[in-house]
């Protein structure tokens, strides 16, 4: 019996590009908000654009510009960005196990473009076909990155026209975005318990200490419970030894 050859890297890349299409509409308005918020918070166009080029992390960018607009101390801004972006450390560990073995330069490129959507789609891809190729990941993530930069530039250009973001619901974009990402994992084992624990811890820390500590606290609580629930039982370990 002949074995079908694995798809070429180019074919995988183009498939990732095609699969990115449904997510462009969610990335673009997010980038608009970042660009507009940067200008309204007193940032310059060059600084705002350079941030998107280097960060590619919308939630932390929004947090940074909001705190910048409030003239918060630098250490507070840095702590907030770290708290929001700490999830990317976990994302890297999760996606790195799914990616085929890669040389360092390819892995660095893949992880630089890693964000919420590319993680969710990448993990789903790995579940469906049994692996996640570098070509597919880069095709998907590259399109999202280019769209992100374009949206940021448009937001910078027209940011001054948005006098009240809350009046048109732009302040709800980030929570809705993350809620939709969480919904992608609703069928995973223990999803309800993990999400519930994370939400409760997040709320408690928010009312006790305020932002941004609740983000890291909620994430750590959810991850801790997930790790405990995923730990193999004694019977599972014995069965593995047989």
C-alpha positions as CSV (number, residue, x, y, z in Angstrom):
1,X,0.0,0.0,0.0
2,X,1.4,3.3,-1.0
3,X,1.6,6.2,1.4
4,X,0.4,9.6,0.2
5,X,3.2,12.2,0.3
6,X,3.0,15.0,2.7
7,X,1.8,18.3,1.2
8,X,4.6,20.7,0.1
9,X,5.5,23.7,2.3
10,X,4.1,26.0,-0.3
11,X,0.8,24.1,-0.4
12,X,0.6,24.2,3.3
13,X,1.4,28.0,3.3
14,X,-1.4,28.7,0.8
15,X,-3.9,26.6,2.8
16,X,-3.0,28.7,5.9
17,X,-3.6,31.9,3.8
18,X,-7.0,30.6,2.8
19,X,-8.0,29.7,6.3
20,X,-7.1,33.2,7.5
21,X,-9.9,34.8,5.5
22,X,-12.7,34.4,8.0
23,X,-10.6,36.1,10.7
24,X,-9.6,39.2,8.8
25,X,-12.9,40.9,9.7
26,X,-12.2,40.4,13.4
27,X,-8.5,41.6,13.2
28,X,-9.1,44.7,11.2
29,X,-11.4,46.6,13.6
30,X,-9.2,45.6,16.5
31,X,-6.2,47.2,14.7
32,X,-8.3,50.3,14.0
33,X,-9.0,50.7,17.7
34,X,-5.3,50.4,18.6
35,X,-4.3,53.0,16.0
36,X,-7.1,55.4,17.0
37,X,-6.4,55.0,20.7
38,X,-2.7,55.6,20.3
39,X,-3.4,59.0,18.6
40,X,-6.1,60.0,21.1
41,X,-3.8,59.1,24.0
42,X,-1.1,61.5,22.8
43,X,1.1,59.1,21.0
44,X,2.8,59.9,17.7
45,X,2.0,58.1,14.4
46,X,5.5,56.7,14.1
47,X,5.5,55.3,17.7
48,X,2.0,53.8,17.2
49,X,3.0,52.1,14.0
50,X,6.3,50.9,15.4
51,X,4.5,49.4,18.4
52,X,2.3,47.3,16.1
53,X,5.3,46.2,14.0
54,X,7.1,44.9,17.1
55,X,4.3,43.8,19.4
56,X,1.5,42.2,17.4
57,X,-0.5,41.9,20.6
58,X,-3.6,44.0,20.5
59,X,-4.9,43.6,24.1
60,X,-1.6,44.7,25.6
61,X,-1.3,47.6,23.1
62,X,-4.7,48.9,24.1
63,X,-3.8,48.6,27.8
64,X,-0.5,50.4,27.2
65,X,-2.1,53.3,25.4
66,X,-4.9,53.7,27.9
67,X,-2.4,53.9,30.8
68,X,-0.2,56.2,28.7
69,X,-3.2,58.5,28.2
70,X,-3.6,58.6,32.0
71,X,0.1,59.6,32.4
72,X,0.7,56.4,34.4
73,X,4.3,55.7,35.6
74,X,6.5,53.7,33.3
75,X,6.7,50.8,35.7
76,X,3.0,50.5,35.9
77,X,2.7,50.4,32.1
78,X,5.4,47.8,31.9
79,X,3.8,45.7,34.6
80,X,0.4,45.9,32.9
81,X,1.8,44.9,29.5
82,X,3.7,42.0,31.1
83,X,0.6,40.8,32.9
84,X,-1.5,40.8,29.7
85,X,1.2,39.3,27.5
86,X,2.2,36.6,30.0
87,X,-0.3,34.3,28.2
88,X,2.0,34.3,25.2
89,X,4.5,32.3,27.2
90,X,1.9,29.6,27.6
91,X,0.8,30.0,24.0
92,X,4.4,29.3,22.9
93,X,4.7,26.2,25.0
94,X,1.3,24.9,23.6
95,X,2.0,25.6,20.0
96,X,5.6,24.6,20.1
97,X,4.6,21.0,20.9
98,X,2.3,20.9,17.9
99,X,4.8,22.3,15.3
100,X,7.0,19.9,13.5
101,X,10.7,20.0,14.7
102,X,12.1,23.2,13.4
103,X,15.5,25.0,13.3
104,X,15.8,27.9,15.6
105,X,15.3,30.6,13.0
106,X,12.1,29.1,11.8
107,X,10.8,28.6,15.4
108,X,11.6,32.2,16.3
109,X,9.7,33.5,13.2
110,X,6.7,31.3,14.1
111,X,6.6,32.4,17.7
112,X,7.0,36.1,16.8
113,X,3.8,35.9,14.7
114,X,1.9,33.8,17.3
115,X,-1.2,35.4,18.8
116,X,-4.6,34.4,20.0
117,X,-6.2,33.6,16.6
118,X,-3.2,31.7,15.2
119,X,-3.0,29.7,18.4
120,X,-6.7,28.7,18.3
121,X,-6.6,27.9,14.6
122,X,-3.3,26.1,14.9
123,X,-4.4,23.9,17.7
124,X,-7.6,23.1,15.8
125,X,-5.5,22.3,12.7
126,X,-3.3,19.9,14.7
127,X,-6.4,18.1,16.1
128,X,-7.9,17.7,12.6
129,X,-4.9,16.5,10.6
130,X,-2.6,15.3,13.4
131,X,0.1,17.9,12.9
132,X,0.8,21.6,12.5
133,X,3.3,22.5,9.8
134,X,5.4,25.6,9.7
135,X,4.1,26.5,6.3
136,X,0.5,26.4,7.4
137,X,1.2,28.4,10.6
138,X,3.2,31.1,8.7
139,X,0.5,31.4,5.9
140,X,-2.2,32.0,8.5
141,X,-0.2,34.2,10.8
142,X,1.5,36.3,8.1
143,X,-1.9,37.4,6.6
144,X,-3.2,38.4,10.1
145,X,0.0,40.3,10.7
146,X,-0.2,42.3,7.5
147,X,-3.9,43.0,8.1
148,X,-3.0,44.1,11.6
149,X,-0.5,46.6,10.3
150,X,-2.8,48.0,7.7
151,X,-5.6,48.4,10.2
152,X,-3.3,50.2,12.7
153,X,-2.2,52.6,9.9
154,X,-5.9,53.3,9.0
155,X,-6.7,53.8,12.7
156,X,-3.8,56.2,13.1
157,X,-5.0,58.2,10.1
158,X,-8.6,58.5,11.1
159,X,-8.2,58.2,14.9
160,X,-8.9,61.9,15.4
161,X,-12.4,61.5,13.8
162,X,-13.5,59.1,16.6
163,X,-14.4,61.5,19.4
164,X,-16.0,58.9,21.7
165,X,-15.1,55.2,21.2
166,X,-17.6,54.0,23.8
167,X,-20.5,55.6,21.9
168,X,-20.0,53.2,19.0
169,X,-19.1,50.2,21.2
170,X,-15.4,50.0,20.5
171,X,-14.6,49.6,24.2
172,X,-16.4,46.2,24.1
173,X,-14.3,44.8,21.2
174,X,-11.5,43.3,23.3
175,X,-13.8,41.3,25.8
176,X,-16.0,40.1,22.9
177,X,-12.8,39.0,21.0
178,X,-11.5,37.0,23.9
179,X,-14.9,35.5,24.6
180,X,-15.2,34.2,21.1
181,X,-11.7,32.6,21.4
182,X,-12.7,30.9,24.6
183,X,-15.9,29.5,22.9
184,X,-13.6,27.7,20.4
185,X,-12.5,25.5,23.3
186,X,-15.9,24.9,24.9
187,X,-15.9,21.2,23.8
188,X,-12.5,20.4,25.4
189,X,-12.5,18.3,28.5
190,X,-13.1,20.2,31.8
191,X,-13.6,23.5,29.8
192,X,-16.5,24.6,32.0
193,X,-14.7,24.1,35.2
194,X,-11.5,25.7,34.0
195,X,-13.2,28.8,32.5
196,X,-15.4,29.1,35.6
197,X,-12.5,29.0,38.0
198,X,-10.5,31.5,35.9
199,X,-13.5,33.9,35.8
200,X,-14.1,33.7,39.6
201,X,-10.4,34.3,40.4
202,X,-10.3,37.1,37.8
203,X,-13.3,38.9,39.4
204,X,-12.0,38.5,43.0
205,X,-8.6,39.9,42.2
206,X,-10.1,42.7,40.1
207,X,-12.2,43.9,43.1
208,X,-9.4,43.3,45.5
209,X,-6.4,44.8,43.6
210,X,-7.7,46.2,40.4
211,X,-6.3,46.0,36.9
212,X,-4.1,44.5,35.4
213,X,-3.5,42.0,38.2
214,X,-6.8,40.2,37.6
215,X,-5.7,39.1,34.1
216,X,-2.7,37.2,35.2
217,X,-4.5,35.8,38.3
218,X,-7.4,34.5,36.3
219,X,-5.1,32.9,33.8
220,X,-2.9,31.3,36.4
221,X,-5.9,29.9,38.3
222,X,-7.3,28.4,35.2
223,X,-4.0,26.8,34.2
224,X,-3.4,25.4,37.6
225,X,-6.8,23.7,37.6
226,X,-6.2,22.4,34.0
227,X,-2.9,21.0,35.1
228,X,-4.4,19.2,38.1
229,X,-7.3,17.8,36.1
230,X,-4.9,16.6,33.3
231,X,-2.7,14.8,35.7
232,X,-2.9,11.0,35.0
233,X,-4.5,8.9,37.7
234,X,-2.7,5.9,39.3
235,X,-4.7,3.5,37.1
236,X,-3.8,5.4,34.0
237,X,-0.1,5.3,34.9
238,X,-0.3,1.6,35.6
239,X,-2.0,0.9,32.3
240,X,0.7,2.9,30.5
241,X,3.4,0.7,32.1
242,X,1.7,-2.6,31.0
